[in-house]
Amino acid sequence: MVKILSIHIYLATRRAPRPIHGTIVAVQCLWYGQHATVTSYDPGSGHEYHVVLVGNNVWVLTKCRTQRRGQLVTIMILTFELSGEHETLPKNEVLACMRALEVEHRVVKSSGQCLMLDIGDYARIPLILSARLAMTHRIISGIFECSISESDIIQSACDAEIKVPPGETFSVRVKQMQRSHLSSTDLEKRIGEVIFEHNPGARVNLKDPDHNFRLLVTNRSCIFGEVLASVDRKQFWERKPHKKPFFYPGTILPEVSRAIVNLCEIRSNNLVLDPFCGTGGILVEAGMIGARVIGIDVQESMLPGAEMNLEDSGFEYHVLCGDACNLPIADHSVDAVVTDPPYGRSAVVMAESVESLYRGALFEIYRVLKRGGHAVVISDFELQGVDDAGFVVVGRHAQRVHRSLTRYVVVLRK
C-alpha cells in the first residue's frame, strides 16, 4: 500500500459530490498498477472515486456530475523535520505559526521528530515558516509514505515518478529518526538510481543540488519528499547570550525565546511586551519576526544593556524602567506578552516573594492585553493563579535545564 501525499486532483466529470470540492483534507490511495481508489475524508459521505494516476496528477473518473468540468483541487502535505530538542515545543511552535499566518491545516501525523500537516495550496508558506521557526530543521513536501522496508521504499520511489528537469541536479539523503535495520547509504544510492533512470539529463550533485530529496525513517513508516525550505539554525548560535554586546547570567537561549514568541501567534506589526525584559533577548526574537516591541524592567541598571542588544539587532524598540505589578501601559493596548520573570536564588526580586511577584504581574498582564491576545510566561514552578487573573490556559510545557532547574512554559489566552 502506498499513500500519495502531494497530488493534484482534476475533476473530470460534470458534477462531483460535495466533499471533493474544497473540503477534502486527506487522500489515501490504494495502488492497483496505475489505478487507485481514493476515499474522501468527509465522514458524512464516504464516497469513493476511481482515478488514474499520472505522476502526481490524479484524474478522477466518476459517474457524478461536476460543477465545472476540469476543476483543479490541490492537496499539499508538508512534513516538518523537528529538532527534537524538546518533547512538545517544536510541534506546538509549528501549529501556532500556522494559526498566526491564518493557514488552514490539519494534523495528518505526529510522531517524535516528524509532523505532517495537510495545508491545501499555499506555495509560499514553507519559505515564510523557515524564516520564523526555531525548533524545526527542514520543511519537506510529501511525495510518498510507505512501510519500513527497503523493497517497499524502492517500489514507492518507482511508482511516484519523481521528476527532475533535464540539466538540473539532485541529491538523496536519508535521516533515521528511529534506529532501524535499514542502511542509509544503500538507500540513498538505490533511490538515487531510480530517480536517475526516470530522468534522462538529470545529474547528481551532493553539495549544492537543485533538488534535495529526503527520506525520513520514523518509528512507524518512511516519509519521502523534496526539501522546500531549511531553517537557518546557525543564526541562533550567533545570537547566543554570551555573544551579544551585553551579557547577564541566567538568560534563556535565543532558539527558546523564538519558540515561545511564536507560541503567542504573533502577526507582523503586532505590539509585544516583555515586563521583565532583562537583557532584551525575548524582545530581539520578537522584533526579528516583524513585531513592535516594548521592554520594561524594574532594575534600571539592566536597561542600558537591553538597549545595547536591541540596538545591535537593528529594529525599532522601546524600553523603560517600571514595575511589572504596576505597568505604565494603557488597558487592552498590547497584542501579546512574552516574559521570563526572575526566579532562583541568584535572581533579584523586588517583591515579598517570587510567587507574589508572579501573581501581581499576571493581573497586570491581563489588564494590558487585548481581548483574544496570548501571553507566554516562564517559571521554575507550576504557575498558580492564572484563573484568578482571568486567563484561560491553552498550553503547558516543561523544559529540564539541569538537575536542579526545570522551566515551565505556560501559554495563556485572554
RODO-2510 file (C-alpha; in nm, 4 decimals, decimal comma):
residues 414
     n   res          X          Y          Z
     1     m     0,0000     0,0000     0,0000
     2     v     0,1266     0,3467    -0,0911
     3     k    -0,0138     0,6737     0,0374
     4     i     0,0206     0,9538    -0,2154
     5     l     0,0879     1,2652    -0,0101
     6     s     0,1038     1,5509    -0,2600
     7     i    -0,1285     1,5381    -0,5609
     8     h    -0,3408     1,7451    -0,7948
     9     i    -0,6965     1,6195    -0,8415
    10     y    -0,8603     1,7040    -1,1731
    11     l    -1,2363     1,6592    -1,1617
    12     a    -1,3083     1,5072    -1,4982
    13     t    -1,6829     1,4743    -1,4542
    14     r    -1,9783     1,7098    -1,4695
    15     r    -2,0544     1,7268    -1,1020
    16     a    -1,8642     1,5941    -0,8036
    17     p    -2,0095     1,5125    -0,4633
    18     r    -1,9708     1,7970    -0,2153
    19     p    -1,6632     1,6593    -0,0303
    20     i    -1,4337     1,6759    -0,3295
    21     h    -1,4915     2,0457    -0,3884
    22     g    -1,2638     2,2313    -0,1476
    23     t    -1,3236     2,0171     0,1591
    24     i    -1,1003     1,7150     0,1047
    25     v    -0,8397     1,7099     0,3795
    26     a    -0,6732     1,3759     0,3143
    27     v    -0,6412     1,1251     0,0340
    28     q    -0,5329     0,7656     0,0707
    29     c    -0,4545     0,5782    -0,2479
    30     l    -0,4515     0,2008    -0,2739
    31     w    -0,2467     0,1155    -0,5776
    32     y    -0,3545    -0,1323    -0,8442
    33     g    -0,0946    -0,0817    -1,1123
    34     q    -0,1661     0,2663    -1,2456
    35     h    -0,5160     0,2829    -1,0926
    36     a    -0,6226     0,3564    -0,7385
    37     t    -0,9264     0,4019    -0,5199
    38     v    -0,9438     0,7405    -0,3490
    39     t    -1,1747     0,7805    -0,0498
    40     s    -1,2777     1,1303     0,0516
    41     y    -1,2074     1,2212     0,4111
    42     d    -1,5525     1,3728     0,4601
    43     p    -1,7107     1,1471     0,7275
    44     g    -2,0634     1,2283     0,6139
    45     s    -2,0225     1,0887     0,2640
    46     g    -1,7716     0,8040     0,2496
    47     h    -1,7673     0,8459    -0,1311
    48     e    -1,5051     0,6564    -0,3284
    49     y    -1,3599     0,7839    -0,6550
    50     h    -1,1835     0,5722    -0,9151
    51     v    -0,8832     0,7556    -1,0521
    52     v    -0,5962     0,7222    -1,2965
    53     l    -0,2591     0,8406    -1,1657
    54     v    -0,0213     1,0269    -1,3973
    55     g     0,2851     1,1219    -1,1934
    56     n     0,1477     1,3392    -0,9157
    57     n    -0,1653     1,4252    -1,1161
    58     v    -0,4819     1,2306    -1,0419
    59     w    -0,7741     1,2243    -1,2830
    60     v    -1,0984     1,1477    -1,1002
    61     l    -1,3289     0,9262    -1,3031
    62     t    -1,6775     0,9033    -1,1535
    63     k    -2,0324     0,8985    -1,2914
    64     c    -2,1364     1,2001    -1,0859
    65     r    -2,1907     1,5410    -1,2387
    66     t    -1,9442     1,8212    -1,1666
    67     q    -1,9915     2,1914    -1,1021
    68     r    -1,7220     2,2847    -1,3513
    69     r    -1,5513     2,0492    -1,5881
    70     g    -1,1770     2,0114    -1,5311
    71     q    -1,1671     2,1964    -1,1989
    72     l    -0,8328     2,1674    -1,0168
    73     v    -0,8147     2,0863    -0,6473
    74     t    -0,4708     2,0837    -0,4830
    75     i    -0,3830     1,8838    -0,1760
    76     m    -0,0452     1,9655    -0,0211
    77     i     0,1145     1,7714     0,2609
    78     l     0,4072     1,9347     0,4402
    79     t     0,6387     1,7294     0,6582
    80     f     0,8267     1,9172     0,9311
    81     e     1,1556     1,7619     1,0404
    82     l     1,1580     1,8821     1,4011
    83     s     1,4724     1,9472     1,6040
    84     g     1,3881     1,7027     1,8826
    85     e     1,5414     1,9287     2,1496
    86     h     1,2104     1,9335     2,3364
    87     e     0,9232     1,6878     2,3502
    88     t     0,6332     1,9306     2,2878
    89     l     0,7615     2,2785     2,1971
    90     p     0,8713     2,2118     1,8340
    91     k     0,5331     2,0731     1,7270
    92     n     0,3348     2,3424     1,9067
    93     e     0,5575     2,6148     1,7642
    94     v     0,4712     2,4990     1,4110
    95     l     0,0986     2,4824     1,4836
    96     a     0,0997     2,8281     1,6466
    97     c     0,2739     2,9745     1,3408
    98     m     0,0129     2,8191     1,1120
    99     r    -0,2610     2,9885     1,3140
   100     a    -0,0708     3,3182     1,3168
   101     l    -0,0417     3,3060     0,9372
   102     e    -0,4108     3,2064     0,9141
   103     v    -0,3316     2,8944     0,7132
   104     e    -0,5959     2,6229     0,7250
   105     h    -0,4322     2,2994     0,8281
   106     r    -0,4927     1,9535     0,9671
   107     v    -0,2500     1,7271     1,1501
   108     v    -0,2009     1,4132     0,9406
   109     k     0,0638     1,2561     1,1622
   110     s     0,2718     1,3496     1,4636
   111     s     0,5460     1,1118     1,5660
   112     g     0,8607     1,2151     1,7527
   113     q     1,0635     1,4472     1,5307
   114     c     0,8145     1,4326     1,2443
   115     l     0,4994     1,6413     1,1990
   116     m     0,2830     1,6096     0,8859
   117     l     0,0233     1,8737     0,8001
   118     d    -0,2340     1,8952     0,5233
   119     i    -0,2416     2,2650     0,4321
   120     g    -0,4134     2,2841     0,0937
   121     d    -0,2394     2,5026    -0,1657
   122     y    -0,0107     2,7613    -0,0045
   123     a     0,3013     2,7668    -0,2195
   124     r     0,4929     3,0359    -0,0266
   125     i     0,4252     2,9011     0,3230
   126     p     0,7447     2,6870     0,3547
   127     l     0,9745     2,9867     0,2928
   128     i     0,7740     3,2096     0,5273
   129     l     0,7809     2,9464     0,8012
   130     s     1,1519     2,8735     0,7603
   131     a     1,2293     3,2403     0,8333
   132     r     1,0245     3,2247     1,1523
   133     l     1,0607     2,8808     1,3134
   134     a     1,3338     2,7941     1,5625
   135     m     1,2829     2,4275     1,6549
   136     t     1,2476     2,2817     1,3041
   137     h     1,5299     2,1693     1,0754
   138     r     1,3545     2,1319     0,7387
   139     i     1,0165     2,1607     0,5692
   140     i     0,9619     1,8838     0,3155
   141     s     0,6956     1,8219     0,0524
   142     g     0,5153     1,4909     0,0879
   143     i     0,5680     1,2665    -0,2153
   144     f     0,5022     0,9243    -0,0671
   145     e     0,4813     0,7341     0,2599
   146     c     0,5447     0,3613     0,2924
   147     s     0,6432     0,0882     0,5371
   148     i     0,9935     0,0497     0,6841
   149     s     1,1040    -0,1917     0,4141
   150     e     1,3766    -0,1380     0,1559
   151     s     1,1753    -0,3112    -0,1165
   152     d     0,8683    -0,1016    -0,0326
   153     i     1,0736     0,2190    -0,0412
   154     i     1,2260     0,1432    -0,3816
   155     q     0,8931     0,0360    -0,5296
   156     s     0,7273     0,3511    -0,3969
   157     a     1,0028     0,5652    -0,5488
   158     c     0,9435     0,3961    -0,8855
   159     d     0,5641     0,4391    -0,8644
   160     a     0,5848     0,8057    -0,7601
   161     e     0,7594     0,9035    -1,0868
   162     i     0,9770     1,1680    -0,9193
   163     k     1,0590     1,4427    -1,1694
   164     v     1,3887     1,6282    -1,2157
   165     p     1,4072     1,8519    -1,5286
   166     p     1,6915     1,7823    -1,7764
   167     g     2,0114     1,9638    -1,6877
   168     e     1,9158     2,0063    -1,3219
   169     t     2,0818     1,8307    -1,0297
   170     f     1,9555     1,6339    -0,7313
   171     s     2,0652     1,4561    -0,4161
   172     v     1,9064     1,1964    -0,1886
   173     r     1,9626     1,1893     0,1861
   174     v     1,8221     0,9542     0,4498
   175     k     1,7531     1,0641     0,8067
   176     q     1,6874     0,7834     1,0534
   177     m     1,4840     0,9354     1,3354
   178     q     1,4437     0,5906     1,4831
   179     r     1,7066     0,3165     1,4774
   180     s     1,6199     0,0587     1,2115
   181     h     1,7687    -0,2288     1,0150
   182     l     1,7954    -0,0099     0,7023
   183     s     2,1266     0,1142     0,5641
   184     s     2,1110     0,4887     0,4951
   185     t     2,3992     0,4737     0,2444
   186     d     2,2434     0,1888     0,0461
   187     l     1,9032     0,3584     0,0383
   188     e     2,0493     0,6896    -0,0797
   189     k     2,2259     0,5074    -0,3636
   190     r     1,9270     0,2962    -0,4709
   191     i     1,6713     0,5810    -0,4615
   192     g     1,9198     0,7985    -0,6498
   193     e     1,9486     0,5305    -0,9173
   194     v     1,5679     0,5195    -0,9540
   195     i     1,5471     0,8965    -0,9976
   196     f     1,8390     0,8958    -1,2414
   197     e     1,6825     0,6189    -1,4546
   198     h     1,3470     0,8026    -1,4771
   199     n     1,5001     1,1439    -1,5557
   200     p     1,7392     1,1450    -1,8543
   201     g     1,9620     1,4509    -1,8399
   202     a     1,9434     1,4899    -1,4616
   203     r     2,2708     1,4825    -1,2688
   204     v     2,3713     1,4037    -0,9111
   205     n     2,5165     1,6847    -0,7000
   206     l     2,5636     1,6096    -0,3316
   207     k     2,6962     1,9538    -0,2314
   208     d     2,4567     2,2053    -0,3862
   209     p     2,1730     2,0296    -0,5727
   210     d     1,8748     2,1961    -0,7392
   211     h     1,6513     1,9305    -0,5813
   212     n     1,7252     1,7904    -0,2365
   213     f     1,5193     1,4748    -0,1739
   214     r     1,4974     1,3359     0,1781
   215     l     1,3723     1,0097     0,3280
   216     l     1,2684     1,0242     0,6934
   217     v     1,2622     0,6904     0,8732
   218     t     1,0285     0,7191     1,1727
   219     n     0,9254     0,4545     1,4236
   220     r     0,6207     0,3588     1,2134
   221     s     0,6846     0,4470     0,8487
   222     c     0,9113     0,6083     0,5917
   223     i     0,8247     0,9500     0,4505
   224     f     0,9839     1,0749     0,1290
   225     g     0,9759     1,4246    -0,0164
   226     e     1,1690     1,7201    -0,1503
   227     v     1,3138     1,9786     0,0850
   228     l     1,1237     2,3028     0,0233
   229     a     1,2956     2,5140     0,2888
   230     s     1,5512     2,4804     0,5675
   231     v     1,5646     2,6732     0,8928
   232     d     1,8909     2,8637     0,9434
   233     r     1,9747     2,7361     1,2894
   234     k     2,3199     2,8997     1,2789
   235     q     2,1574     3,2366     1,3419
   236     f     2,0626     3,1291     1,6921
   237     w     2,4167     3,0186     1,7648
   238     e     2,5387     3,3610     1,6531
   239     r     2,2939     3,5240     1,8953
   240     k     2,3913     3,3158     2,1983
   241     p     2,3685     3,5319     2,5131
   242     h     2,7449     3,5447     2,5681
   243     k     2,7989     3,6680     2,2103
   244     k     2,5749     3,9721     2,2457
   245     p     2,7058     4,3191     2,3373
   246     f     2,5604     4,2839     2,6878
   247     f     2,5555     3,9531     2,8775
   248     y     2,3933     3,8607     3,2084
   249     p     2,3807     3,5071     3,3581
   250     g     2,0511     3,3182     3,3503
   251     t     1,9339     3,4403     3,0096
   252     i     1,7362     3,1845     2,8083
   253     l     1,8720     3,0699     2,4720
   254     p     1,7602     3,2563     2,1568
   255     e     1,6001     2,9476     1,9990
   256     v     1,3869     2,9020     2,3114
   257     s     1,2991     3,2734     2,3077
   258     r     1,1954     3,2497     1,9415
   259     a     0,9859     2,9393     2,0041
   260     i     0,7927     3,0905     2,2955
   261     v     0,7417     3,4117     2,0979
   262     n     0,5887     3,2014     1,8211
   263     l     0,3588     3,0298     2,0732
   264     c     0,1861     3,3689     2,1111
   265     e     0,0716     3,3508     1,7455
   266     i     0,2233     3,6916     1,6775
   267     r     0,1454     3,8609     1,3480
   268     s     0,3532     4,1196     1,1649
   269     n     0,3459     4,4637     1,3311
   270     n     0,1830     4,3295     1,6498
   271     l     0,2852     4,5032     1,9717
   272     v     0,4729     4,2663     2,2037
   273     l     0,5527     4,3408     2,5682
   274     d     0,8089     4,1837     2,7995
   275     p     0,7503     4,3248     3,1514
   276     f     1,0673     4,1528     3,2827
   277     c     1,2838     4,2265     2,9796
   278     g     1,6273     4,1878     3,1428
   279     t     1,8860     4,1824     2,8622
   280     g     1,6171     4,2019     2,5930
   281     g     1,6668     3,8536     2,4480
   282     i     1,2955     3,7793     2,4061
   283     l     1,2353     4,1213     2,2503
   284     v     1,5158     4,0605     1,9994
   285     e     1,3469     3,7434     1,8742
   286     a     1,0039     3,9102     1,8593
   287     g     1,1440     4,2033     1,6640
   288     m     1,3150     3,9743     1,4165
   289     i     0,9800     3,8302     1,3046
   290     g     0,8318     4,1756     1,2456
   291     a     0,6765     4,2676     1,5815
   292     r     0,6935     4,6063     1,7529
   293     v     0,8484     4,5603     2,0974
   294     i     0,8304     4,7225     2,4412
   295     g     1,0518     4,6149     2,7297
   296     i     1,0069     4,7031     3,0960
   297     d     1,2328     4,6145     3,3866
   298     v     1,2308     4,7266     3,7477
   299     q     1,6110     4,7240     3,7586
   300     e     1,7208     5,0452     3,5936
   301     s     2,0760     4,9112     3,5683
   302     m     1,9588     4,6476     3,3171
   303     l     1,8107     4,8914     3,0681
   304     p     2,1357     5,0191     2,9049
   305     g     2,2361     4,6560     2,8397
   306     a     1,8974     4,5722     2,6911
   307     e     1,9229     4,8795     2,4685
   308     m     2,2671     4,7699     2,3508
   309     n     2,1373     4,4270     2,2490
   310     l     1,8256     4,5663     2,0789
   311     e     2,0248     4,8381     1,9010
   312     d     2,2592     4,5699     1,7695
   313     s     1,9595     4,3900     1,6130
   314     g     1,8635     4,6914     1,4031
   315     f     1,4901     4,7420     1,4588
   316     e     1,2763     4,9935     1,6476
   317     y     1,2169     4,9311     2,0179
   318     h     1,1142     5,0973     2,3451
   319     v     1,2496     5,0120     2,6905
   320     l     1,1679     5,1800     3,0191
   321     c     1,2011     5,1318     3,3915
   322     g     0,8856     5,0125     3,5607
   323     d     0,7170     4,7655     3,7938
   324     a     0,5572     4,4578     3,6336
   325     c     0,2936     4,4688     3,9080
   326     n     0,2013     4,8260     3,8148
   327     l     0,2678     4,8612     3,4433
   328     p     0,2771     5,2115     3,2920
   329     i     0,0723     5,0894     2,9937
   330     a    -0,2903     5,1512     2,8942
   331     d    -0,5615     4,8857     2,9238
   332     h    -0,6117     4,6500     2,6267
   333     s    -0,3216     4,8014     2,4307
   334     v    -0,0820     4,5076     2,3803
   335     d    -0,1228     4,2212     2,1290
   336     a     0,0978     3,9703     2,3111
   337     v     0,3089     3,9344     2,6250
   338     v     0,6125     3,7054     2,6400
   339     t     0,8219     3,7040     2,9529
   340     d     1,0700     3,5136     3,1672
   341     p     1,0386     3,6647     3,5188
   342     p     1,3265     3,6348     3,7669
   343     y     1,3470     3,3166     3,9691
   344     g     1,6034     3,1135     4,1618
   345     r     1,8449     3,2093     4,4368
   346     s     2,0611     3,4313     4,2147
   347     a     1,7706     3,6398     4,0849
   348     v     1,6990     3,9834     4,2245
   349     v     1,3336     4,0008     4,3264
   350     m     1,1896     4,3328     4,4391
   351     a     0,8749     4,1820     4,5906
   352     e     0,7626     3,9946     4,9029
   353     s     0,8212     3,6634     4,7234
   354     v     0,8561     3,5213     4,3754
   355     e     0,5001     3,3870     4,3996
   356     s     0,3538     3,7273     4,4884
   357     l     0,5553     3,8839     4,2054
   358     y     0,4080     3,6410     3,9540
   359     r     0,0559     3,6881     4,0876
   360     g     0,0719     4,0664     4,0676
   361     a     0,2266     4,0548     3,7215
   362     l    -0,0413     3,8178     3,5893
   363     f    -0,3206     4,0597     3,6827
   364     e    -0,1353     4,3462     3,5120
   365     i    -0,0601     4,1382     3,2026
   366     y    -0,4296     4,0551     3,1768
   367     r    -0,5197     4,4241     3,2072
   368     v    -0,2912     4,5499     2,9282
   369     l    -0,3503     4,2564     2,6909
   370     k    -0,6076     4,2871     2,4131
   371     r    -0,9040     4,0514     2,4172
   372     g    -0,8097     3,7275     2,2440
   373     g    -0,4398     3,8026     2,2879
   374     h    -0,1868     3,5487     2,4142
   375     a     0,0706     3,5573     2,6911
   376     v     0,3550     3,3132     2,7486
   377     v     0,5068     3,3077     3,0973
   378     i     0,8075     3,1045     3,2100
   379     s     0,8609     2,9941     3,5699
   380     d     1,0593     2,7401     3,7697
   381     f     0,7454     2,6181     3,9479
   382     e     0,3925     2,5203     3,8499
   383     l     0,2266     2,8561     3,7938
   384     q    -0,0796     2,9239     4,0081
   385     g    -0,3437     3,1963     3,9979
   386     v    -0,3923     3,2217     3,6236
   387     d    -0,7653     3,1541     3,6583
   388     d    -0,7974     3,4267     3,9212
   389     a    -0,6432     3,6749     3,6779
   390     g    -0,8980     3,5759     3,4120
   391     f    -0,6773     3,3773     3,1761
   392     v    -0,7516     3,0512     3,0003
   393     v    -0,4588     2,8075     2,9874
   394     v    -0,4129     2,6831     2,6296
   395     g    -0,0771     2,5102     2,6666
   396     r     0,1765     2,3846     2,9201
   397     h     0,5333     2,2715     2,8521
   398     a     0,8166     2,1636     3,0816
   399     q     1,1842     2,2052     2,9895
   400     r     1,4514     2,0437     3,2035
   401     v     1,7549     2,2722     3,2046
   402     h     1,9675     2,0733     3,4518
   403     r     1,9229     1,8525     3,7567
   404     s     1,8083     2,1338     3,9856
   405     l     1,6171     2,3500     3,7363
   406     t     1,3091     2,2788     3,5259
   407     r     1,1463     2,5634     3,3352
   408     y     0,7682     2,5596     3,2973
   409     v     0,6221     2,7376     2,9967
   410     v     0,2514     2,8226     3,0212
   411     v     0,0540     2,9657     2,7275
   412     l    -0,2422     3,1829     2,8246
   413     r    -0,5253     3,3428     2,6308
   414     k    -0,7364     3,6389     2,7407
***
